[in-house]
Amino acid sequence: MNRRSFVVPLLVMGLSACSRSSSTDLGEITGGGHAGYSVDAAVAAGGGTGSGGAAGSGGVGGAGGASGAGGAAAGASGVSGSSGASGAGGSAGAGGVAGTGGAGPGGAAGTGGAAGSGGVAGSAGSDGGTDAGSGIDSGALNPPGWTLVWSDEFDGPSLDTNAWTLGTGNPWSSSEVAYYSADNLIFENGALVIEAREQRINGRNYSSAKIDTHGKKTFTYGRFVARIKMPAVVGLWPAFWLLGTVGAWPANGELDIMEARGRLPKEIVGCAYWGADGGTQLSPTTYTFPGAEDITGWHEYALEWTAQDITWTVDGNVFKTLPWQKPFDTPFFVNLDLVLGGSFDGFKLPPANMTPQRMYVDYVRVYQKDALDR
């Protein structure tokens, strides 16, 4: 994320801070075959030749293979079934053998032609298979009332630098402890991977990655969606968020679509920041996952921002709404990162000898309202 160059106050109006800021000048910134049959040769008159047997009828075509099962519902790690193979057509029946001619006067009737052999039955189509690849999207690209205006499906093989900037170097603020490196950004199975590692690098004990659209892609109002799964490890702070481009923080505004604490995998937080320096306003709300779900599974995190209000959802479930107010009428840019340490969870650090931990992002999509009052 573009995090702020100073440590954010931990308590504002009795609520824990979960913010980031930037010291940078922000400025303006998607059938078996039927058997053949025989006909008796006619009785020979004066020893006439018996009539030939009728040709066997052609085999009926094999039935088509069954279609593969469709992927599971959106939000789950759905799998797409492959189409069943088409059944092979039945082969044609062989023609009947001609009857033999009758002998002498009043000769015996010619023997009937032999029955044509039936067509071979078509082979059955194979069952649809499954494809459990990571990050399979089962959602509609254009929800009712919204039009897709920009997306990154992270098909790789590298970062789209026309849209994103890769953050590198020491953390900006919020007491983060990782060094941001390009080596920690990976493309795998159609998903972006941000990998946090315990390693000594440039004076830091950890490394991670962050990307943002600062100066390349900015949006005023819209529906911002990302499908993400995250690690459940103490000291990790994955987030998907927006930061305003006009003025300094917090007056420029911040919209945290999703922030998670790896220590608390059953919940995420949505938050907004605004107000002049010294008068910061914030509005954090916690979403708790139902049943056995948590941040380690695929979920769709979204924010719908209009001129009337701002709404946060997880897998389509609304958990927070904030009435519109300034500065939420100016351009904002998109941020994705996996922070280690930091103020959001009380400066907790990852466990000793931490194995590499990954945040997966299937896609980021931005929509705008079809109506003019967006």
The 8 nearest C-alpha neighbors of each residue, nearest first, counted from 0:
[[1, 334, 336, 209, 2, 335, 210, 211],
 [2, 0, 21, 20, 3, 334, 19, 211],
 [1, 3, 20, 19, 21, 171, 0, 172],
 [20, 21, 2, 4, 19, 172, 5, 171],
 [5, 3, 172, 171, 22, 21, 20, 2],
 [4, 6, 172, 3, 7, 173, 20, 171],
 [7, 5, 173, 172, 174, 8, 4, 3],
 [6, 8, 173, 9, 5, 18, 16, 19],
 [9, 7, 10, 16, 6, 11, 15, 342],
 [10, 8, 16, 15, 7, 11, 342, 14],
 [11, 9, 15, 14, 13, 8, 16, 12],
 [10, 12, 13, 14, 9, 15, 8, 16],
 [11, 13, 14, 10, 280, 281, 15, 279],
 [12, 14, 11, 10, 15, 9, 16, 281],
 [15, 13, 10, 11, 12, 16, 283, 9],
 [16, 14, 10, 9, 17, 11, 13, 343],
 [15, 17, 9, 18, 10, 343, 8, 14],
 [18, 16, 343, 15, 342, 19, 270, 9],
 [19, 17, 16, 7, 20, 343, 173, 272],
 [18, 20, 2, 3, 173, 7, 1, 172],
 [3, 21, 19, 2, 248, 4, 1, 22],
 [3, 20, 22, 2, 23, 4, 1, 171],
 [21, 23, 4, 3, 24, 20, 171, 5],
 [24, 22, 21, 25, 4, 3, 1, 26],
 [25, 23, 26, 22, 21, 247, 246, 244],
 [24, 26, 244, 23, 27, 28, 245, 246],
 [27, 25, 244, 28, 245, 24, 246, 214],
 [28, 26, 244, 245, 25, 330, 214, 217],
 [27, 214, 26, 244, 217, 213, 25, 215],
 [140, 150, 147, 364, 152, 151, 149, 141],
 [31, 61, 59, 60, 62, 120, 121, 32],
 [120, 30, 32, 59, 119, 121, 89, 58],
 [58, 31, 33, 118, 59, 120, 119, 89],
 [34, 32, 117, 58, 118, 35, 31, 56],
 [117, 33, 35, 116, 32, 36, 118, 56],
 [55, 36, 34, 115, 56, 117, 116, 114],
 [35, 37, 114, 55, 115, 34, 53, 38],
 [38, 36, 114, 52, 112, 53, 113, 95],
 [37, 39, 52, 111, 53, 112, 40, 36],
 [40, 38, 111, 41, 110, 37, 112, 52],
 [39, 41, 50, 49, 111, 109, 110, 98],
 [42, 40, 49, 43, 50, 108, 39, 109],
 [43, 41, 108, 44, 40, 109, 107, 49],
 [44, 42, 47, 46, 108, 101, 106, 45],
 [45, 43, 47, 46, 105, 42, 106, 104],
 [46, 44, 104, 105, 47, 43, 106, 103],
 [45, 47, 106, 101, 43, 103, 102, 44],
 [48, 46, 43, 44, 45, 101, 100, 49],
 [100, 47, 49, 101, 43, 50, 99, 46],
 [50, 48, 109, 40, 100, 98, 99, 41],
 [49, 51, 40, 98, 41, 48, 52, 97],
 [97, 52, 50, 98, 112, 53, 49, 40],
 [112, 53, 51, 95, 97, 38, 37, 96],
 [52, 54, 95, 37, 38, 51, 55, 94],
 [94, 55, 53, 95, 115, 56, 52, 93],
 [35, 56, 54, 115, 94, 92, 93, 36],
 [55, 57, 35, 92, 54, 33, 58, 34],
 [91, 58, 56, 92, 118, 32, 59, 55],
 [32, 118, 59, 57, 91, 89, 90, 33],
 [58, 60, 32, 89, 30, 31, 57, 61],
 [88, 61, 59, 89, 30, 121, 58, 62],
 [121, 60, 62, 30, 88, 86, 87, 89],
 [61, 63, 86, 30, 123, 121, 60, 64],
 [64, 62, 85, 86, 124, 61, 65, 123],
 [124, 65, 63, 83, 85, 84, 125, 86],
 [64, 66, 83, 126, 124, 67, 63, 125],
 [65, 67, 82, 83, 127, 64, 68, 126],
 [127, 68, 66, 80, 82, 81, 128, 83],
 [67, 69, 80, 127, 66, 70, 79, 81],
 [70, 68, 79, 80, 67, 71, 78, 77],
 [71, 69, 78, 79, 77, 80, 72, 68],
 [70, 72, 77, 78, 75, 69, 73, 76],
 [73, 71, 75, 77, 74, 137, 70, 138],
 [74, 72, 137, 75, 138, 71, 77, 136],
 [73, 75, 298, 314, 297, 299, 72, 76],
 [76, 74, 77, 73, 72, 297, 71, 298],
 [75, 77, 297, 78, 74, 135, 71, 134],
 [78, 76, 71, 70, 75, 72, 135, 79],
 [77, 79, 70, 131, 130, 129, 71, 80],
 [78, 80, 70, 69, 130, 129, 81, 77],
 [81, 79, 67, 129, 68, 128, 127, 69],
 [80, 82, 127, 67, 128, 129, 83, 79],
 [81, 83, 66, 67, 127, 84, 80, 65],
 [84, 82, 64, 66, 65, 127, 125, 126],
 [83, 85, 124, 64, 125, 82, 86, 63],
 [84, 86, 63, 64, 124, 87, 83, 62],
 [87, 85, 63, 124, 61, 122, 123, 62],
 [86, 88, 121, 61, 122, 85, 89, 60],
 [60, 87, 89, 61, 121, 86, 90, 59],
 [90, 88, 60, 58, 121, 119, 120, 59],
 [89, 91, 118, 58, 119, 88, 92, 57],
 [57, 90, 92, 58, 118, 93, 89, 56],
 [93, 91, 118, 117, 57, 55, 116, 56],
 [92, 94, 115, 116, 55, 91, 95, 54],
 [54, 93, 95, 55, 115, 92, 96, 53],
 [96, 94, 115, 54, 52, 113, 114, 112],
 [97, 95, 112, 113, 52, 94, 51, 98],
 [51, 96, 98, 112, 52, 95, 99, 50],
 [99, 97, 112, 51, 110, 111, 49, 109],
 [98, 100, 109, 49, 110, 48, 101, 97],
 [48, 99, 101, 49, 109, 47, 102, 98],
 [102, 100, 46, 106, 107, 109, 108, 43],
 [101, 103, 106, 46, 107, 100, 104, 105],
 [104, 102, 106, 46, 105, 45, 101, 107],
 [105, 103, 45, 106, 46, 102, 44, 101],
 [104, 106, 45, 46, 44, 103, 107, 43],
 [107, 105, 102, 46, 101, 103, 104, 43],
 [106, 108, 101, 102, 109, 43, 105, 42],
 [107, 109, 42, 43, 101, 41, 110, 106],
 [108, 110, 49, 99, 100, 101, 40, 98],
 [111, 109, 98, 99, 40, 108, 112, 39],
 [112, 110, 39, 40, 98, 38, 52, 113],
 [52, 111, 113, 96, 98, 97, 95, 37],
 [114, 112, 95, 96, 37, 52, 115, 111],
 [113, 115, 37, 36, 95, 35, 116, 112],
 [114, 116, 55, 35, 95, 93, 94, 92],
 [117, 115, 92, 93, 35, 34, 55, 114],
 [34, 118, 116, 92, 35, 33, 32, 58],
 [58, 119, 117, 32, 92, 90, 91, 89],
 [118, 120, 89, 90, 32, 31, 58, 117],
 [31, 121, 119, 89, 32, 30, 61, 118],
 [61, 122, 120, 87, 89, 88, 86, 60],
 [123, 121, 86, 87, 61, 120, 124, 62],
 [122, 124, 86, 64, 62, 121, 125, 63],
 [64, 125, 123, 84, 86, 85, 83, 63],
 [124, 126, 83, 84, 64, 123, 127, 65],
 [127, 125, 83, 65, 67, 128, 124, 66],
 [67, 128, 126, 81, 83, 82, 80, 66],
 [127, 129, 80, 81, 67, 126, 130, 68],
 [130, 128, 80, 79, 78, 131, 81, 127],
 [129, 131, 78, 79, 132, 80, 128, 81],
 [130, 132, 78, 129, 133, 77, 79, 76],
 [131, 133, 130, 134, 188, 135, 78, 189],
 [134, 132, 135, 188, 131, 189, 190, 76],
 [133, 135, 361, 190, 136, 132, 189, 76],
 [136, 134, 133, 77, 137, 132, 76, 78],
 [137, 135, 138, 134, 73, 77, 361, 74],
 [136, 138, 73, 72, 135, 70, 139, 77],
 [139, 137, 73, 136, 140, 72, 74, 142],
 [140, 138, 141, 142, 137, 136, 29, 73],
 [141, 139, 29, 138, 142, 147, 146, 364],
 [140, 142, 139, 146, 145, 147, 143, 366],
 [141, 143, 145, 139, 144, 140, 146, 138],
 [144, 142, 145, 141, 146, 369, 139, 368],
 [143, 145, 369, 368, 142, 146, 370, 141],
 [146, 144, 368, 367, 369, 142, 143, 366],
 [147, 145, 366, 367, 141, 148, 369, 368],
 [146, 148, 366, 149, 365, 141, 367, 145],
 [147, 149, 366, 365, 146, 367, 150, 364],
 [150, 148, 365, 147, 364, 366, 151, 29],
 [151, 149, 364, 363, 29, 365, 152, 148],
 [150, 152, 363, 153, 362, 364, 149, 29],
 [151, 153, 362, 154, 150, 361, 363, 29],
 [154, 152, 155, 190, 151, 191, 189, 362],
 [153, 155, 189, 152, 190, 156, 186, 188],
 [156, 154, 157, 153, 186, 158, 189, 187],
 [155, 157, 186, 154, 158, 153, 187, 185],
 [158, 156, 155, 159, 186, 185, 153, 154],
 [157, 159, 160, 155, 163, 156, 153, 165],
 [160, 158, 161, 162, 163, 157, 155, 151],
 [159, 161, 163, 162, 158, 164, 165, 157],
 [160, 162, 159, 163, 215, 164, 216, 158],
 [161, 163, 160, 215, 212, 159, 216, 164],
 [164, 162, 212, 160, 211, 159, 161, 210],
 [163, 165, 211, 210, 212, 160, 166, 162],
 [166, 164, 210, 209, 167, 163, 211, 181],
 [165, 167, 209, 210, 179, 164, 208, 168],
 [168, 166, 179, 180, 165, 181, 169, 178],
 [167, 169, 179, 178, 170, 180, 166, 201],
 [168, 170, 178, 179, 171, 167, 177, 203],
 [171, 169, 175, 172, 178, 168, 177, 176],
 [170, 172, 4, 2, 3, 169, 21, 1],
 [171, 173, 4, 3, 5, 174, 6, 2],
 [172, 174, 6, 341, 342, 175, 7, 19],
 [175, 173, 341, 172, 342, 176, 6, 340],
 [176, 174, 341, 340, 173, 170, 339, 177],
 [175, 177, 340, 339, 174, 203, 205, 178],
 [178, 176, 205, 206, 339, 207, 175, 203],
 [177, 179, 206, 169, 168, 203, 205, 207],
 [180, 178, 167, 208, 207, 168, 206, 166],
 [179, 181, 167, 182, 208, 183, 207, 178],
 [182, 180, 183, 184, 208, 167, 165, 179],
 [183, 181, 180, 184, 185, 208, 207, 179],
 [182, 184, 194, 181, 207, 208, 180, 193],
 [183, 185, 193, 182, 181, 192, 208, 194],
 [186, 184, 192, 191, 183, 187, 193, 182],
 [187, 185, 191, 155, 190, 192, 156, 157],
 [186, 188, 190, 189, 185, 191, 192, 155],
 [189, 187, 190, 133, 132, 186, 134, 154],
 [188, 190, 154, 187, 153, 134, 361, 186],
 [191, 189, 361, 153, 187, 360, 188, 186],
 [190, 192, 186, 360, 153, 359, 185, 361],
 [191, 193, 359, 185, 358, 184, 186, 194],
 [194, 192, 184, 358, 357, 183, 208, 185],
 [193, 195, 357, 183, 356, 207, 192, 355],
 [196, 194, 207, 356, 355, 206, 357, 193],
 [197, 195, 355, 206, 205, 198, 194, 207],
 [196, 198, 205, 353, 204, 206, 352, 199],
 [199, 197, 205, 204, 196, 200, 206, 203],
 [198, 200, 204, 203, 205, 202, 201, 197],
 [199, 201, 203, 202, 198, 204, 178, 205],
 [202, 200, 203, 199, 178, 169, 168, 204],
 [201, 203, 200, 199, 204, 178, 169, 205],
 [202, 204, 200, 201, 199, 205, 178, 177],
 [205, 203, 199, 198, 197, 200, 177, 202],
 [206, 204, 197, 177, 198, 196, 203, 178],
 [207, 205, 178, 177, 196, 179, 195, 198],
 [206, 208, 195, 179, 183, 194, 177, 180],
 [209, 207, 179, 183, 180, 193, 184, 336],
 [208, 210, 336, 166, 0, 335, 165, 337],
 [211, 209, 165, 335, 164, 166, 334, 163],
 [210, 212, 334, 163, 164, 333, 213, 335],
 [211, 213, 163, 216, 215, 333, 332, 162],
 [214, 212, 215, 332, 211, 28, 216, 164],
 [213, 215, 28, 212, 216, 217, 27, 25],
 [216, 214, 212, 162, 213, 217, 161, 28],
 [217, 215, 212, 162, 214, 332, 213, 218],
 [216, 218, 332, 331, 330, 28, 215, 219],
 [219, 217, 330, 331, 220, 332, 216, 221],
 [218, 220, 330, 329, 328, 331, 221, 217],
 [221, 219, 304, 305, 218, 373, 367, 328],
 [222, 220, 367, 304, 366, 303, 223, 305],
 [221, 223, 303, 366, 365, 302, 304, 367],
 [222, 224, 365, 302, 301, 364, 221, 303],
 [225, 223, 301, 364, 363, 300, 365, 222],
 [224, 226, 363, 362, 300, 299, 227, 364],
 [227, 225, 299, 361, 298, 362, 360, 300],
 [226, 228, 360, 297, 359, 298, 225, 361],
 [229, 227, 297, 295, 296, 359, 294, 358],
 [228, 230, 358, 295, 294, 359, 357, 227],
 [229, 231, 295, 232, 357, 356, 261, 358],
 [232, 230, 261, 264, 262, 295, 229, 233],
 [231, 233, 261, 262, 230, 235, 234, 349],
 [234, 232, 262, 261, 349, 235, 231, 348],
 [233, 235, 349, 348, 347, 340, 339, 232],
 [236, 234, 339, 261, 233, 338, 232, 260],
 [235, 237, 338, 260, 259, 337, 339, 261],
 [238, 236, 337, 259, 336, 338, 258, 235],
 [237, 239, 258, 257, 336, 335, 240, 259],
 [238, 240, 335, 257, 256, 334, 255, 258],
 [241, 239, 255, 256, 334, 254, 333, 238],
 [242, 240, 333, 254, 332, 253, 334, 331],
 [241, 243, 253, 331, 332, 252, 254, 244],
 [244, 242, 331, 251, 252, 245, 330, 253],
 [243, 245, 25, 26, 27, 331, 330, 28],
 [244, 246, 251, 26, 243, 27, 25, 247],
 [247, 245, 251, 250, 244, 248, 26, 25],
 [248, 246, 251, 250, 249, 245, 25, 24],
 [249, 247, 250, 251, 20, 252, 246, 276],
 [248, 250, 273, 252, 251, 274, 247, 275],
 [249, 251, 274, 275, 248, 273, 252, 247],
 [250, 252, 243, 246, 245, 248, 249, 247],
 [253, 251, 273, 243, 249, 272, 250, 326],
 [252, 254, 242, 272, 271, 241, 243, 255],
 [255, 253, 271, 241, 240, 256, 270, 242],
 [254, 256, 240, 270, 257, 269, 271, 241],
 [257, 255, 240, 269, 239, 302, 254, 301],
 [258, 256, 239, 269, 255, 238, 268, 267],
 [259, 257, 238, 268, 267, 237, 239, 269],
 [260, 258, 267, 237, 236, 261, 268, 238],
 [259, 261, 236, 262, 263, 235, 344, 264],
 [262, 260, 231, 232, 233, 235, 263, 264],
 [261, 263, 233, 260, 232, 264, 231, 234],
 [264, 262, 260, 261, 265, 266, 231, 259],
 [263, 265, 294, 293, 231, 266, 261, 262],
 [266, 264, 293, 288, 263, 287, 294, 292],
 [267, 265, 287, 286, 264, 288, 263, 285],
 [266, 268, 259, 286, 258, 285, 257, 287],
 [269, 267, 285, 258, 284, 257, 286, 259],
 [268, 270, 257, 256, 284, 255, 283, 285],
 [271, 269, 283, 255, 282, 254, 284, 268],
 [270, 272, 254, 282, 281, 253, 255, 283],
 [273, 271, 281, 253, 252, 280, 249, 254],
 [272, 274, 252, 249, 250, 280, 279, 281],
 [275, 273, 250, 279, 280, 278, 249, 276],
 [274, 276, 250, 278, 279, 249, 277, 273],
 [277, 275, 278, 279, 249, 274, 250, 248],
 [278, 276, 279, 275, 274, 249, 280, 8],
 [277, 279, 275, 276, 274, 280, 273, 249],
 [280, 278, 274, 277, 273, 275, 276, 249],
 [279, 281, 273, 272, 274, 278, 282, 11],
 [282, 280, 272, 271, 283, 279, 273, 270],
 [281, 283, 270, 271, 284, 272, 280, 269],
 [284, 282, 270, 269, 281, 268, 271, 285],
 [285, 283, 269, 268, 270, 319, 282, 286],
 [284, 286, 268, 267, 269, 287, 266, 283],
 [285, 287, 267, 266, 268, 318, 288, 284],
 [288, 286, 266, 265, 285, 289, 267, 293],
 [287, 289, 265, 292, 293, 266, 286, 290],
 [290, 288, 292, 291, 287, 293, 265, 286],
 [291, 289, 292, 288, 293, 265, 287, 266],
 [290, 292, 289, 293, 288, 265, 296, 294],
 [293, 291, 290, 288, 289, 296, 265, 294],
 [292, 294, 265, 264, 295, 288, 296, 291],
 [293, 295, 264, 296, 229, 228, 265, 230],
 [294, 296, 229, 228, 293, 230, 231, 297],
 [297, 295, 228, 294, 293, 298, 292, 229],
 [296, 298, 228, 227, 74, 75, 76, 226],
 [299, 297, 74, 226, 227, 314, 296, 300],
 [298, 300, 226, 314, 225, 313, 74, 301],
 [299, 301, 313, 225, 224, 312, 226, 298],
 [302, 300, 224, 312, 223, 311, 313, 299],
 [301, 303, 311, 223, 310, 222, 256, 304],
 [304, 302, 222, 310, 309, 221, 223, 311],
 [303, 305, 309, 220, 221, 222, 308, 302],
 [306, 304, 373, 307, 220, 308, 309, 221],
 [305, 307, 373, 308, 323, 372, 304, 220],
 [308, 306, 323, 305, 322, 309, 373, 304],
 [307, 309, 322, 323, 305, 321, 306, 304],
 [308, 310, 304, 321, 320, 303, 305, 322],
 [311, 309, 320, 303, 302, 319, 321, 304],
 [310, 312, 302, 319, 317, 301, 318, 320],
 [313, 311, 317, 316, 301, 315, 318, 300],
 [312, 314, 300, 316, 315, 299, 301, 317],
 [315, 313, 299, 316, 74, 298, 312, 300],
 [316, 314, 313, 312, 317, 299, 301, 300],
 [315, 317, 312, 313, 314, 318, 311, 319],
 [318, 316, 312, 311, 319, 315, 313, 310],
 [319, 317, 312, 311, 286, 316, 320, 313],
 [318, 320, 311, 310, 317, 284, 321, 312],
 [321, 319, 310, 309, 311, 322, 308, 318],
 [320, 322, 309, 308, 323, 310, 319, 282],
 [323, 321, 308, 309, 307, 324, 320, 310],
 [324, 322, 308, 307, 306, 309, 321, 327],
 [325, 323, 327, 326, 322, 328, 308, 306],
 [326, 324, 327, 328, 323, 273, 252, 329],
 [325, 327, 328, 252, 251, 324, 329, 273],
 [326, 328, 325, 329, 324, 252, 323, 219],
 [327, 329, 326, 219, 325, 330, 220, 306],
 [328, 330, 219, 327, 326, 331, 243, 245],
 [331, 329, 219, 218, 217, 244, 243, 332],
 [332, 330, 243, 242, 217, 218, 244, 241],
 [331, 333, 217, 241, 212, 213, 242, 216],
 [334, 332, 241, 212, 211, 240, 242, 331],
 [333, 335, 211, 0, 240, 239, 241, 210],
 [336, 334, 239, 210, 0, 209, 238, 211],
 [337, 335, 209, 0, 238, 237, 338, 208],
 [336, 338, 237, 236, 208, 207, 238, 209],
 [337, 339, 236, 235, 237, 336, 175, 340],
 [340, 338, 235, 234, 176, 175, 177, 236],
 [339, 341, 348, 234, 346, 175, 347, 176],
 [342, 340, 175, 174, 346, 173, 343, 339],
 [341, 343, 346, 345, 173, 344, 174, 9],
 [342, 344, 17, 341, 345, 16, 346, 15],
 [345, 343, 342, 346, 347, 260, 341, 234],
 [344, 346, 342, 347, 343, 341, 340, 9],
 [347, 345, 341, 342, 340, 344, 348, 343],
 [348, 346, 234, 340, 345, 344, 349, 233],
 [347, 349, 234, 340, 346, 350, 233, 339],
 [350, 348, 234, 233, 351, 235, 353, 347],
 [351, 349, 353, 352, 348, 233, 234, 232],
 [350, 352, 353, 349, 197, 348, 354, 204],
 [353, 351, 354, 350, 197, 349, 198, 355],
 [354, 352, 351, 350, 197, 355, 349, 196],
 [353, 355, 356, 352, 196, 197, 195, 351],
 [356, 354, 196, 195, 194, 353, 357, 197],
 [357, 355, 195, 194, 230, 354, 196, 358],
 [356, 358, 194, 193, 230, 359, 192, 195],
 [357, 359, 229, 193, 192, 228, 230, 194],
 [360, 358, 192, 228, 227, 191, 357, 190],
 [361, 359, 227, 191, 190, 362, 226, 192],
 [362, 360, 190, 134, 226, 227, 152, 191],
 [363, 361, 152, 225, 360, 151, 226, 153],
 [362, 364, 225, 151, 150, 224, 152, 365],
 [365, 363, 150, 224, 223, 149, 225, 362],
 [364, 366, 223, 149, 222, 148, 147, 150],
 [367, 365, 147, 222, 146, 148, 221, 145],
 [366, 368, 221, 145, 146, 222, 369, 147],
 [367, 369, 145, 370, 373, 144, 146, 221],
 [368, 370, 145, 144, 146, 367, 371, 373],
 [371, 369, 368, 372, 373, 144, 145, 367],
 [370, 372, 373, 369, 368, 367, 306, 305],
 [373, 371, 370, 306, 305, 368, 307, 369],
 [372, 305, 371, 368, 306, 370, 220, 367]]
